[in-house]
């Protein structure tokens, strides 16, 4: 058995023994946030939440009205005053589809922002868009 496999097995046993290993996504908390994104917005409003367990997260936009627009959405860590994007962004092109997802390796405060998607290559917003997002996290 190689050293990498031994380390992985040891870490798995420690996590299982502590009962603090990754959470099955079926046990995730689902939070819903609503807001309005304005034309030329660069990162407001913010959905802010605390994650106290490890596992997978996903973000879905469930409503966007009046629609016919393509705002951006981003995932990040809450810095205490703003949402520091961690590099994961997307354009809202379709409702009720996972737009952001990944692993939570560090417990803490996280956030999702919705913004004018122009800097991601989308057409600029011409009117404010009301949205509802669903965040599933451990």
LUMKE-12332 format. One record per atom (N, C-alpha, C): residue in three letters; chain; atom name; x, y, z. Coordinates in Angstrom, 2 decimals. Layout:
<sites>
+--------+--------+-------+---------+---------+---------+
: residu : chaine : atome :       x :       y :       z :
+--------+--------+-------+---------+---------+---------+
:    ALA :      A :    CA :       X :       Y :       Z :
...
+--------+--------+-------+---------+---------+---------+
</sites>
This chain:
<sites>
+--------+--------+-------+---------+---------+---------+
: residu : chaine : atome :       x :       y :       z :
+--------+--------+-------+---------+---------+---------+
:    UNK :      A :     N :    0.86 :   -1.17 :    0.00 :
:    UNK :      A :    CA :    0.00 :    0.00 :    0.00 :
:    UNK :      A :     C :    0.91 :    1.23 :    0.00 :
:    UNK :      A :     N :    0.63 :    2.15 :   -0.93 :
:    UNK :      A :    CA :    1.42 :    3.36 :   -1.03 :
:    UNK :      A :     C :    1.08 :    4.35 :    0.07 :
:    UNK :      A :     N :    1.99 :    5.31 :    0.30 :
:    UNK :      A :    CA :    1.76 :    6.28 :    1.37 :
:    UNK :      A :     C :    0.52 :    7.13 :    1.15 :
:    UNK :      A :     N :    0.19 :    7.44 :   -0.09 :
:    UNK :      A :    CA :   -1.00 :    8.25 :   -0.35 :
:    UNK :      A :     C :   -2.27 :    7.50 :    0.02 :
:    UNK :      A :     N :   -2.33 :    6.23 :   -0.31 :
:    UNK :      A :    CA :   -3.51 :    5.43 :    0.02 :
:    UNK :      A :     C :   -3.63 :    5.29 :    1.53 :
:    UNK :      A :     N :   -2.50 :    5.06 :    2.22 :
:    UNK :      A :    CA :   -2.53 :    4.91 :    3.67 :
:    UNK :      A :     C :   -3.03 :    6.21 :    4.33 :
:    UNK :      A :     N :   -2.55 :    7.34 :    3.85 :
:    UNK :      A :    CA :   -2.98 :    8.62 :    4.41 :
:    UNK :      A :     C :   -4.46 :    8.83 :    4.16 :
:    UNK :      A :     N :   -4.92 :    8.53 :    2.94 :
:    UNK :      A :    CA :   -6.34 :    8.70 :    2.62 :
:    UNK :      A :     C :   -7.21 :    7.82 :    3.51 :
:    UNK :      A :     N :   -6.80 :    6.56 :    3.72 :
:    UNK :      A :    CA :   -7.56 :    5.66 :    4.58 :
:    UNK :      A :     C :   -7.57 :    6.15 :    6.01 :
:    UNK :      A :     N :   -6.43 :    6.63 :    6.50 :
:    UNK :      A :    CA :   -6.35 :    7.14 :    7.86 :
:    UNK :      A :     C :   -7.26 :    8.35 :    8.04 :
:    UNK :      A :     N :   -7.23 :    9.28 :    7.10 :
:    UNK :      A :    CA :   -8.10 :   10.45 :    7.17 :
:    UNK :      A :     C :   -9.57 :   10.04 :    7.14 :
:    UNK :      A :     N :   -9.90 :    9.06 :    6.31 :
:    UNK :      A :    CA :  -11.28 :    8.58 :    6.24 :
:    UNK :      A :     C :  -11.73 :    7.97 :    7.56 :
:    UNK :      A :     N :  -10.86 :    7.19 :    8.20 :
:    UNK :      A :    CA :  -11.20 :    6.59 :    9.48 :
:    UNK :      A :     C :  -11.35 :    7.63 :   10.57 :
:    UNK :      A :     N :  -10.46 :    8.62 :   10.58 :
:    UNK :      A :    CA :  -10.56 :    9.68 :   11.58 :
:    UNK :      A :     C :  -11.87 :   10.44 :   11.41 :
:    UNK :      A :     N :  -12.21 :   10.79 :   10.17 :
:    UNK :      A :    CA :  -13.45 :   11.52 :    9.91 :
:    UNK :      A :     C :  -14.67 :   10.69 :   10.30 :
:    UNK :      A :     N :  -14.65 :    9.41 :    9.97 :
:    UNK :      A :    CA :  -15.78 :    8.54 :   10.30 :
:    UNK :      A :     C :  -15.90 :    8.38 :   11.81 :
:    UNK :      A :     N :  -14.77 :    8.25 :   12.49 :
:    UNK :      A :    CA :  -14.79 :    8.07 :   13.93 :
:    UNK :      A :     C :  -15.29 :    9.29 :   14.66 :
:    UNK :      A :     N :  -15.05 :   10.45 :   14.11 :
:    UNK :      A :    CA :  -15.48 :   11.68 :   14.76 :
:    UNK :      A :     C :  -16.93 :   12.01 :   14.44 :
:    UNK :      A :     N :  -17.50 :   11.36 :   13.44 :
:    UNK :      A :    CA :  -18.85 :   11.67 :   13.04 :
:    UNK :      A :     C :  -18.97 :   13.04 :   12.39 :
:    UNK :      A :     N :  -17.84 :   13.58 :   11.93 :
:    UNK :      A :    CA :  -17.85 :   14.90 :   11.34 :
:    UNK :      A :     C :  -17.38 :   14.86 :    9.91 :
:    UNK :      A :     N :  -17.53 :   13.73 :    9.26 :
:    UNK :      A :    CA :  -17.15 :   13.62 :    7.87 :
:    UNK :      A :     C :  -18.15 :   14.34 :    6.99 :
:    UNK :      A :     N :  -17.93 :   14.27 :    5.69 :
:    UNK :      A :    CA :  -18.85 :   14.95 :    4.77 :
:    UNK :      A :     C :  -20.29 :   14.47 :    4.94 :
:    UNK :      A :     N :  -21.19 :   15.41 :    4.79 :
:    UNK :      A :    CA :  -22.63 :   15.15 :    4.90 :
:    UNK :      A :     C :  -23.15 :   14.67 :    3.56 :
:    UNK :      A :     N :  -23.99 :   13.66 :    3.56 :
:    UNK :      A :    CA :  -24.66 :   13.21 :    2.34 :
:    UNK :      A :     C :  -25.52 :   14.36 :    1.83 :
:    UNK :      A :     N :  -25.46 :   14.67 :    0.52 :
:    UNK :      A :    CA :  -26.27 :   15.79 :    0.00 :
:    UNK :      A :     C :  -27.76 :   15.69 :    0.30 :
:    UNK :      A :     N :  -28.26 :   14.47 :    0.51 :
:    UNK :      A :    CA :  -29.69 :   14.33 :    0.83 :
:    UNK :      A :     C :  -30.00 :   14.88 :    2.22 :
:    UNK :      A :     N :  -28.97 :   15.10 :    3.04 :
:    UNK :      A :    CA :  -29.15 :   15.66 :    4.38 :
:    UNK :      A :     C :  -28.84 :   17.16 :    4.44 :
:    UNK :      A :     N :  -28.61 :   17.77 :    3.29 :
:    UNK :      A :    CA :  -28.28 :   19.19 :    3.24 :
:    UNK :      A :     C :  -29.41 :   20.07 :    3.75 :
:    UNK :      A :     N :  -29.03 :   21.25 :    4.17 :
:    UNK :      A :    CA :  -29.97 :   22.32 :    4.51 :
:    UNK :      A :     C :  -30.27 :   23.05 :    3.22 :
:    UNK :      A :     N :  -31.54 :   23.39 :    2.98 :
:    UNK :      A :    CA :  -31.90 :   24.16 :    1.79 :
:    UNK :      A :     C :  -32.44 :   25.50 :    2.26 :
:    UNK :      A :     N :  -31.77 :   26.56 :    1.80 :
:    UNK :      A :    CA :  -32.19 :   27.92 :    2.15 :
:    UNK :      A :     C :  -32.60 :   28.65 :    0.88 :
:    UNK :      A :     N :  -33.63 :   29.48 :    1.01 :
:    UNK :      A :    CA :  -34.11 :   30.27 :   -0.13 :
:    UNK :      A :     C :  -33.89 :   31.75 :    0.17 :
:    UNK :      A :     N :  -33.44 :   32.47 :   -0.84 :
:    UNK :      A :    CA :  -33.19 :   33.90 :   -0.72 :
:    UNK :      A :     C :  -33.82 :   34.59 :   -1.91 :
:    UNK :      A :     N :  -34.38 :   35.76 :   -1.68 :
:    UNK :      A :    CA :  -34.98 :   36.56 :   -2.74 :
:    UNK :      A :     C :  -34.36 :   37.94 :   -2.73 :
:    UNK :      A :     N :  -34.35 :   38.58 :   -3.88 :
:    UNK :      A :    CA :  -33.80 :   39.92 :   -3.97 :
:    UNK :      A :     C :  -34.06 :   40.52 :   -5.32 :
:    UNK :      A :     N :  -33.47 :   41.67 :   -5.55 :
:    UNK :      A :    CA :  -33.58 :   42.38 :   -6.81 :
:    UNK :      A :     C :  -32.19 :   42.78 :   -7.25 :
:    UNK :      A :     N :  -31.86 :   42.50 :   -8.50 :
:    UNK :      A :    CA :  -30.58 :   42.92 :   -9.06 :
:    UNK :      A :     C :  -30.85 :   44.05 :  -10.05 :
:    UNK :      A :     N :  -30.09 :   45.12 :   -9.92 :
:    UNK :      A :    CA :  -30.25 :   46.31 :  -10.75 :
:    UNK :      A :     C :  -29.30 :   46.28 :  -11.94 :
:    UNK :      A :     N :  -29.65 :   46.97 :  -13.03 :
:    UNK :      A :    CA :  -28.70 :   47.11 :  -14.13 :
:    UNK :      A :     C :  -27.39 :   47.73 :  -13.63 :
:    UNK :      A :     N :  -26.28 :   47.26 :  -14.16 :
:    UNK :      A :    CA :  -24.93 :   47.72 :  -13.83 :
:    UNK :      A :     C :  -24.50 :   47.36 :  -12.41 :
:    UNK :      A :     N :  -25.25 :   46.51 :  -11.70 :
:    UNK :      A :    CA :  -24.88 :   46.07 :  -10.35 :
:    UNK :      A :     C :  -23.63 :   45.19 :  -10.43 :
:    UNK :      A :     N :  -22.72 :   45.38 :   -9.49 :
:    UNK :      A :    CA :  -21.48 :   44.59 :   -9.50 :
:    UNK :      A :     C :  -21.39 :   43.59 :   -8.35 :
:    UNK :      A :     N :  -22.45 :   43.41 :   -7.62 :
:    UNK :      A :    CA :  -22.35 :   42.41 :   -6.57 :
:    UNK :      A :     C :  -23.35 :   42.53 :   -5.45 :
:    UNK :      A :     N :  -24.38 :   43.24 :   -5.62 :
:    UNK :      A :    CA :  -25.43 :   43.34 :   -4.62 :
:    UNK :      A :     C :  -26.70 :   42.80 :   -5.24 :
:    UNK :      A :     N :  -27.58 :   42.30 :   -4.53 :
:    UNK :      A :    CA :  -27.60 :   41.99 :   -3.10 :
:    UNK :      A :     C :  -26.86 :   40.70 :   -2.80 :
:    UNK :      A :     N :  -26.78 :   40.37 :   -1.53 :
:    UNK :      A :    CA :  -25.99 :   39.23 :   -1.08 :
:    UNK :      A :     C :  -26.86 :   38.29 :   -0.25 :
:    UNK :      A :     N :  -26.74 :   37.01 :   -0.53 :
:    UNK :      A :    CA :  -27.32 :   35.97 :    0.33 :
:    UNK :      A :     C :  -26.18 :   35.45 :    1.18 :
:    UNK :      A :     N :  -26.28 :   35.58 :    2.49 :
:    UNK :      A :    CA :  -25.21 :   35.23 :    3.41 :
:    UNK :      A :     C :  -25.69 :   34.12 :    4.35 :
:    UNK :      A :     N :  -24.86 :   33.11 :    4.57 :
:    UNK :      A :    CA :  -25.25 :   31.98 :    5.41 :
:    UNK :      A :     C :  -24.00 :   31.33 :    6.00 :
:    UNK :      A :     N :  -24.20 :   30.56 :    7.07 :
:    UNK :      A :    CA :  -23.09 :   29.88 :    7.74 :
:    UNK :      A :     C :  -23.17 :   28.38 :    7.46 :
:    UNK :      A :     N :  -22.03 :   27.79 :    7.13 :
:    UNK :      A :    CA :  -21.94 :   26.36 :    6.88 :
:    UNK :      A :     C :  -21.09 :   25.75 :    7.99 :
:    UNK :      A :     N :  -21.68 :   24.81 :    8.73 :
:    UNK :      A :    CA :  -20.99 :   24.24 :    9.88 :
:    UNK :      A :     C :  -20.58 :   22.78 :    9.70 :
:    UNK :      A :     N :  -20.82 :   22.24 :    8.50 :
:    UNK :      A :    CA :  -20.43 :   20.86 :    8.23 :
:    UNK :      A :     C :  -19.77 :   20.80 :    6.85 :
:    UNK :      A :     N :  -19.08 :   19.72 :    6.57 :
:    UNK :      A :    CA :  -18.42 :   19.53 :    5.28 :
:    UNK :      A :     C :  -19.32 :   18.76 :    4.34 :
:    UNK :      A :     N :  -19.17 :   18.97 :    3.05 :
:    UNK :      A :    CA :  -19.97 :   18.25 :    2.06 :
:    UNK :      A :     C :  -20.12 :   19.06 :    0.79 :
:    UNK :      A :     N :  -21.18 :   18.80 :    0.05 :
:    UNK :      A :    CA :  -21.40 :   19.44 :   -1.24 :
:    UNK :      A :     C :  -22.44 :   20.55 :   -1.14 :
:    UNK :      A :     N :  -22.25 :   21.57 :   -1.98 :
:    UNK :      A :    CA :  -23.24 :   22.64 :   -2.07 :
:    UNK :      A :     C :  -23.72 :   22.76 :   -3.51 :
:    UNK :      A :     N :  -24.88 :   23.36 :   -3.67 :
:    UNK :      A :    CA :  -25.38 :   23.68 :   -5.01 :
:    UNK :      A :     C :  -26.26 :   24.92 :   -4.91 :
:    UNK :      A :     N :  -26.32 :   25.67 :   -6.02 :
:    UNK :      A :    CA :  -27.13 :   26.87 :   -6.09 :
:    UNK :      A :     C :  -27.98 :   26.80 :   -7.35 :
:    UNK :      A :     N :  -29.29 :   27.04 :   -7.17 :
:    UNK :      A :    CA :  -30.26 :   27.00 :   -8.25 :
:    UNK :      A :     C :  -31.06 :   28.30 :   -8.21 :
:    UNK :      A :     N :  -31.28 :   28.91 :   -9.37 :
:    UNK :      A :    CA :  -32.18 :   30.06 :   -9.45 :
:    UNK :      A :     C :  -33.55 :   29.53 :   -9.83 :
:    UNK :      A :     N :  -34.55 :   29.82 :   -9.00 :
:    UNK :      A :    CA :  -35.89 :   29.27 :   -9.24 :
:    UNK :      A :     C :  -36.83 :   30.27 :   -9.91 :
:    UNK :      A :     N :  -36.62 :   31.58 :   -9.70 :
:    UNK :      A :    CA :  -37.44 :   32.58 :  -10.39 :
:    UNK :      A :     C :  -36.57 :   33.75 :  -10.82 :
:    UNK :      A :     N :  -36.95 :   34.37 :  -11.92 :
:    UNK :      A :    CA :  -36.31 :   35.57 :  -12.42 :
:    UNK :      A :     C :  -37.37 :   36.35 :  -13.19 :
:    UNK :      A :     N :  -37.77 :   37.50 :  -12.64 :
:    UNK :      A :    CA :  -38.82 :   38.29 :  -13.29 :
:    UNK :      A :     C :  -38.41 :   39.75 :  -13.36 :
:    UNK :      A :     N :  -38.69 :   40.44 :  -14.41 :
:    UNK :      A :    CA :  -39.56 :   40.05 :  -15.50 :
:    UNK :      A :     C :  -38.95 :   39.04 :  -16.47 :
:    UNK :      A :     N :  -37.67 :   38.71 :  -16.31 :
:    UNK :      A :    CA :  -37.06 :   37.69 :  -17.16 :
:    UNK :      A :     C :  -36.50 :   38.27 :  -18.44 :
:    UNK :      A :     N :  -36.21 :   37.37 :  -19.38 :
:    UNK :      A :    CA :  -35.61 :   37.74 :  -20.66 :
:    UNK :      A :     C :  -34.32 :   38.53 :  -20.43 :
:    UNK :      A :     N :  -33.54 :   38.12 :  -19.41 :
:    UNK :      A :    CA :  -32.28 :   38.76 :  -19.06 :
:    UNK :      A :     C :  -31.33 :   37.69 :  -18.54 :
:    UNK :      A :     N :  -30.06 :   38.04 :  -18.47 :
:    UNK :      A :    CA :  -29.05 :   37.07 :  -18.09 :
:    UNK :      A :     C :  -28.09 :   37.65 :  -17.04 :
:    UNK :      A :     N :  -28.57 :   37.77 :  -15.80 :
:    UNK :      A :    CA :  -27.68 :   38.24 :  -14.73 :
:    UNK :      A :     C :  -26.59 :   37.21 :  -14.44 :
:    UNK :      A :     N :  -25.57 :   37.65 :  -13.76 :
:    UNK :      A :    CA :  -24.54 :   36.74 :  -13.29 :
:    UNK :      A :     C :  -24.83 :   36.32 :  -11.87 :
:    UNK :      A :     N :  -24.20 :   35.22 :  -11.47 :
:    UNK :      A :    CA :  -24.33 :   34.72 :  -10.10 :
:    UNK :      A :     C :  -22.96 :   34.19 :   -9.68 :
:    UNK :      A :     N :  -22.61 :   34.42 :   -8.41 :
:    UNK :      A :    CA :  -21.30 :   33.99 :   -7.94 :
:    UNK :      A :     C :  -21.35 :   33.46 :   -6.52 :
:    UNK :      A :     N :  -20.42 :   32.61 :   -6.19 :
:    UNK :      A :    CA :  -20.29 :   31.95 :   -4.89 :
:    UNK :      A :     C :  -19.01 :   32.45 :   -4.23 :
:    UNK :      A :     N :  -19.06 :   32.67 :   -2.94 :
:    UNK :      A :    CA :  -17.84 :   33.12 :   -2.28 :
:    UNK :      A :     C :  -17.89 :   32.95 :   -0.78 :
:    UNK :      A :     N :  -16.88 :   33.48 :   -0.13 :
:    UNK :      A :    CA :  -16.82 :   33.48 :    1.32 :
:    UNK :      A :     C :  -17.11 :   34.89 :    1.83 :
:    UNK :      A :     N :  -17.89 :   34.95 :    2.91 :
:    UNK :      A :    CA :  -18.26 :   36.20 :    3.52 :
:    UNK :      A :     C :  -17.05 :   36.75 :    4.26 :
:    UNK :      A :     N :  -16.67 :   37.99 :    3.98 :
:    UNK :      A :    CA :  -15.48 :   38.59 :    4.59 :
:    UNK :      A :     C :  -15.82 :   39.44 :    5.81 :
:    UNK :      A :     N :  -17.09 :   39.50 :    6.16 :
:    UNK :      A :    CA :  -17.52 :   40.34 :    7.27 :
:    UNK :      A :     C :  -18.18 :   41.61 :    6.81 :
:    UNK :      A :     N :  -17.86 :   42.02 :    5.59 :
:    UNK :      A :    CA :  -18.46 :   43.23 :    5.03 :
:    UNK :      A :     C :  -18.91 :   43.05 :    3.60 :
:    UNK :      A :     N :  -18.38 :   42.02 :    2.93 :
:    UNK :      A :    CA :  -18.74 :   41.79 :    1.53 :
:    UNK :      A :     C :  -18.54 :   40.32 :    1.19 :
:    UNK :      A :     N :  -18.93 :   39.99 :   -0.03 :
:    UNK :      A :    CA :  -18.81 :   38.61 :   -0.52 :
:    UNK :      A :     C :  -17.55 :   38.51 :   -1.38 :
:    UNK :      A :     N :  -16.54 :   37.82 :   -0.88 :
:    UNK :      A :    CA :  -15.31 :   37.62 :   -1.64 :
:    UNK :      A :     C :  -15.48 :   36.40 :   -2.54 :
:    UNK :      A :     N :  -15.71 :   36.65 :   -3.83 :
:    UNK :      A :    CA :  -15.93 :   35.53 :   -4.75 :
:    UNK :      A :     C :  -14.71 :   34.62 :   -4.78 :
:    UNK :      A :     N :  -14.99 :   33.32 :   -4.82 :
:    UNK :      A :    CA :  -13.92 :   32.32 :   -4.83 :
:    UNK :      A :     C :  -13.57 :   31.87 :   -6.24 :
:    UNK :      A :     N :  -14.08 :   32.57 :   -7.22 :
:    UNK :      A :    CA :  -13.76 :   32.24 :   -8.60 :
:    UNK :      A :     C :  -14.89 :   31.52 :   -9.32 :
:    UNK :      A :     N :  -15.87 :   31.01 :   -8.59 :
:    UNK :      A :    CA :  -16.96 :   30.31 :   -9.24 :
:    UNK :      A :     C :  -18.10 :   31.28 :   -9.54 :
:    UNK :      A :     N :  -18.30 :   31.56 :  -10.83 :
:    UNK :      A :    CA :  -19.38 :   32.42 :  -11.29 :
:    UNK :      A :     C :  -20.04 :   31.77 :  -12.49 :
:    UNK :      A :     N :  -21.22 :   32.23 :  -12.81 :
:    UNK :      A :    CA :  -21.94 :   31.69 :  -13.96 :
:    UNK :      A :     C :  -22.96 :   32.74 :  -14.40 :
:    UNK :      A :     N :  -23.50 :   32.55 :  -15.58 :
:    UNK :      A :    CA :  -24.58 :   33.39 :  -16.09 :
:    UNK :      A :     C :  -25.89 :   32.63 :  -15.91 :
:    UNK :      A :     N :  -26.92 :   33.31 :  -15.43 :
:    UNK :      A :    CA :  -28.22 :   32.68 :  -15.25 :
:    UNK :      A :     C :  -28.88 :   32.61 :  -16.62 :
:    UNK :      A :     N :  -28.81 :   31.47 :  -17.24 :
:    UNK :      A :    CA :  -29.40 :   31.26 :  -18.58 :
:    UNK :      A :     C :  -30.67 :   30.43 :  -18.52 :
:    UNK :      A :     N :  -30.81 :   29.67 :  -17.42 :
:    UNK :      A :    CA :  -31.93 :   28.76 :  -17.32 :
:    UNK :      A :     C :  -32.33 :   28.62 :  -15.85 :
:    UNK :      A :     N :  -33.62 :   28.57 :  -15.60 :
:    UNK :      A :    CA :  -34.12 :   28.41 :  -14.24 :
:    UNK :      A :     C :  -34.16 :   26.94 :  -13.84 :
:    UNK :      A :     N :  -34.12 :   26.70 :  -12.54 :
:    UNK :      A :    CA :  -34.27 :   25.37 :  -11.95 :
:    UNK :      A :     C :  -33.20 :   24.38 :  -12.40 :
:    UNK :      A :     N :  -32.01 :   24.88 :  -12.68 :
:    UNK :      A :    CA :  -30.84 :   24.05 :  -13.00 :
:    UNK :      A :     C :  -29.71 :   24.47 :  -12.07 :
:    UNK :      A :     N :  -28.88 :   23.53 :  -11.69 :
:    UNK :      A :    CA :  -27.74 :   23.86 :  -10.84 :
:    UNK :      A :     C :  -26.78 :   24.74 :  -11.61 :
:    UNK :      A :     N :  -26.52 :   25.94 :  -11.07 :
:    UNK :      A :    CA :  -25.62 :   26.89 :  -11.72 :
:    UNK :      A :     C :  -24.25 :   26.95 :  -11.05 :
:    UNK :      A :     N :  -24.21 :   26.69 :   -9.77 :
:    UNK :      A :    CA :  -22.97 :   26.68 :   -9.01 :
:    UNK :      A :     C :  -22.98 :   25.44 :   -8.13 :
:    UNK :      A :     N :  -21.86 :   24.77 :   -8.01 :
:    UNK :      A :    CA :  -21.79 :   23.60 :   -7.14 :
:    UNK :      A :     C :  -20.34 :   23.28 :   -6.82 :
:    UNK :      A :     N :  -20.16 :   22.51 :   -5.78 :
:    UNK :      A :    CA :  -18.81 :   22.10 :   -5.40 :
:    UNK :      A :     C :  -18.76 :   21.53 :   -4.02 :
:    UNK :      A :     N :  -17.56 :   21.44 :   -3.49 :
:    UNK :      A :    CA :  -17.31 :   20.86 :   -2.18 :
:    UNK :      A :     C :  -17.04 :   21.95 :   -1.16 :
:    UNK :      A :     N :  -17.50 :   21.74 :    0.06 :
:    UNK :      A :    CA :  -17.16 :   22.59 :    1.19 :
:    UNK :      A :     C :  -16.07 :   21.86 :    1.97 :
:    UNK :      A :     N :  -14.87 :   22.43 :    1.97 :
:    UNK :      A :    CA :  -13.75 :   21.86 :    2.70 :
:    UNK :      A :     C :  -13.45 :   22.64 :    3.98 :
:    UNK :      A :     N :  -13.99 :   23.86 :    4.07 :
:    UNK :      A :    CA :  -13.75 :   24.72 :    5.22 :
:    UNK :      A :     C :  -15.09 :   25.22 :    5.73 :
:    UNK :      A :     N :  -15.37 :   24.98 :    6.99 :
:    UNK :      A :    CA :  -16.59 :   25.50 :    7.60 :
:    UNK :      A :     C :  -16.47 :   27.00 :    7.74 :
:    UNK :      A :     N :  -17.60 :   27.70 :    7.68 :
:    UNK :      A :    CA :  -17.55 :   29.14 :    7.86 :
:    UNK :      A :     C :  -18.70 :   29.86 :    7.21 :
:    UNK :      A :     N :  -18.50 :   31.14 :    6.99 :
:    UNK :      A :    CA :  -19.53 :   31.99 :    6.41 :
:    UNK :      A :     C :  -19.33 :   32.10 :    4.91 :
:    UNK :      A :     N :  -20.41 :   31.83 :    4.17 :
:    UNK :      A :    CA :  -20.39 :   31.85 :    2.71 :
:    UNK :      A :     C :  -21.47 :   32.79 :    2.20 :
:    UNK :      A :     N :  -21.43 :   33.04 :    0.89 :
:    UNK :      A :    CA :  -22.38 :   33.97 :    0.31 :
:    UNK :      A :     C :  -22.57 :   33.69 :   -1.18 :
:    UNK :      A :     N :  -23.69 :   34.17 :   -1.69 :
:    UNK :      A :    CA :  -24.00 :   34.13 :   -3.12 :
:    UNK :      A :     C :  -24.39 :   35.54 :   -3.51 :
:    UNK :      A :     N :  -23.87 :   36.01 :   -4.63 :
:    UNK :      A :    CA :  -24.26 :   37.33 :   -5.12 :
:    UNK :      A :     C :  -24.88 :   37.18 :   -6.51 :
:    UNK :      A :     N :  -25.78 :   38.08 :   -6.81 :
:    UNK :      A :    CA :  -26.39 :   38.17 :   -8.14 :
:    UNK :      A :     C :  -26.04 :   39.56 :   -8.66 :
:    UNK :      A :     N :  -25.61 :   39.64 :   -9.91 :
:    UNK :      A :    CA :  -25.11 :   40.90 :  -10.44 :
:    UNK :      A :     C :  -25.41 :   40.99 :  -11.94 :
:    UNK :      A :     N :  -25.23 :   42.17 :  -12.50 :
:    UNK :      A :    CA :  -25.36 :   42.35 :  -13.95 :
:    UNK :      A :     C :  -24.26 :   41.52 :  -14.59 :
:    UNK :      A :     N :  -24.64 :   40.60 :  -15.47 :
:    UNK :      A :    CA :  -23.69 :   39.64 :  -16.04 :
:    UNK :      A :     C :  -22.84 :   40.16 :  -17.19 :
:    UNK :      A :     N :  -22.83 :   41.46 :  -17.41 :
:    UNK :      A :    CA :  -22.08 :   42.03 :  -18.54 :
:    UNK :      A :     C :  -20.60 :   41.63 :  -18.51 :
:    UNK :      A :     N :  -19.98 :   41.64 :  -17.32 :
:    UNK :      A :    CA :  -18.56 :   41.29 :  -17.25 :
:    UNK :      A :     C :  -18.29 :   39.81 :  -17.51 :
:    UNK :      A :     N :  -19.34 :   39.00 :  -17.57 :
:    UNK :      A :    CA :  -19.19 :   37.58 :  -17.92 :
:    UNK :      A :     C :  -19.55 :   37.33 :  -19.38 :
:    UNK :      A :     N :  -19.84 :   38.40 :  -20.12 :
:    UNK :      A :    CA :  -20.16 :   38.27 :  -21.54 :
:    UNK :      A :     C :  -21.64 :   38.26 :  -21.85 :
:    UNK :      A :     N :  -22.49 :   38.45 :  -20.87 :
:    UNK :      A :    CA :  -23.94 :   38.49 :  -21.10 :
:    UNK :      A :     C :  -24.34 :   39.91 :  -21.53 :
:    UNK :      A :     N :  -25.48 :   40.03 :  -22.21 :
:    UNK :      A :    CA :  -25.97 :   41.38 :  -22.52 :
:    UNK :      A :     C :  -26.28 :   42.13 :  -21.22 :
:    UNK :      A :     N :  -26.08 :   43.44 :  -21.19 :
:    UNK :      A :    CA :  -26.34 :   44.19 :  -19.96 :
:    UNK :      A :     C :  -27.83 :   44.16 :  -19.60 :
:    UNK :      A :     N :  -28.09 :   44.20 :  -18.30 :
:    UNK :      A :    CA :  -29.48 :   44.28 :  -17.85 :
:    UNK :      A :     C :  -30.03 :   45.65 :  -18.24 :
:    UNK :      A :     N :  -31.28 :   45.67 :  -18.67 :
:    UNK :      A :    CA :  -31.93 :   46.93 :  -19.02 :
:    UNK :      A :     C :  -32.97 :   47.33 :  -17.99 :
:    UNK :      A :     N :  -33.45 :   46.37 :  -17.22 :
:    UNK :      A :    CA :  -34.40 :   46.64 :  -16.13 :
:    UNK :      A :     C :  -34.01 :   45.77 :  -14.94 :
:    UNK :      A :     N :  -34.46 :   46.17 :  -13.77 :
:    UNK :      A :    CA :  -34.21 :   45.38 :  -12.56 :
:    UNK :      A :     C :  -34.86 :   44.01 :  -12.69 :
:    UNK :      A :     N :  -34.21 :   43.02 :  -12.10 :
:    UNK :      A :    CA :  -34.71 :   41.64 :  -12.13 :
:    UNK :      A :     C :  -34.90 :   41.16 :  -10.69 :
:    UNK :      A :     N :  -36.09 :   40.66 :  -10.40 :
:    UNK :      A :    CA :  -36.38 :   40.03 :   -9.11 :
:    UNK :      A :     C :  -36.03 :   38.55 :   -9.24 :
:    UNK :      A :     N :  -35.40 :   38.00 :   -8.22 :
:    UNK :      A :    CA :  -34.99 :   36.61 :   -8.30 :
:    UNK :      A :     C :  -35.25 :   35.89 :   -6.98 :
:    UNK :      A :     N :  -35.30 :   34.57 :   -7.08 :
:    UNK :      A :    CA :  -35.28 :   33.69 :   -5.92 :
:    UNK :      A :     C :  -34.24 :   32.63 :   -6.21 :
:    UNK :      A :     N :  -33.34 :   32.42 :   -5.23 :
:    UNK :      A :    CA :  -32.34 :   31.37 :   -5.37 :
:    UNK :      A :     C :  -32.53 :   30.36 :   -4.25 :
:    UNK :      A :     N :  -32.09 :   29.16 :   -4.53 :
:    UNK :      A :    CA :  -32.14 :   28.06 :   -3.56 :
:    UNK :      A :     C :  -30.71 :   27.58 :   -3.37 :
:    UNK :      A :     N :  -30.23 :   27.62 :   -2.13 :
:    UNK :      A :    CA :  -28.88 :   27.17 :   -1.80 :
:    UNK :      A :     C :  -29.01 :   25.91 :   -0.96 :
:    UNK :      A :     N :  -28.40 :   24.85 :   -1.43 :
:    UNK :      A :    CA :  -28.36 :   23.59 :   -0.70 :
:    UNK :      A :     C :  -26.93 :   23.41 :   -0.19 :
:    UNK :      A :     N :  -26.78 :   23.27 :    1.13 :
:    UNK :      A :    CA :  -25.44 :   23.15 :    1.70 :
:    UNK :      A :     C :  -25.47 :   22.25 :    2.93 :
:    UNK :      A :     N :  -24.28 :   21.71 :    3.27 :
:    UNK :      A :    CA :  -24.21 :   20.83 :    4.44 :
:    UNK :      A :     C :  -24.45 :   21.57 :    5.75 :
+--------+--------+-------+---------+---------+---------+
</sites>
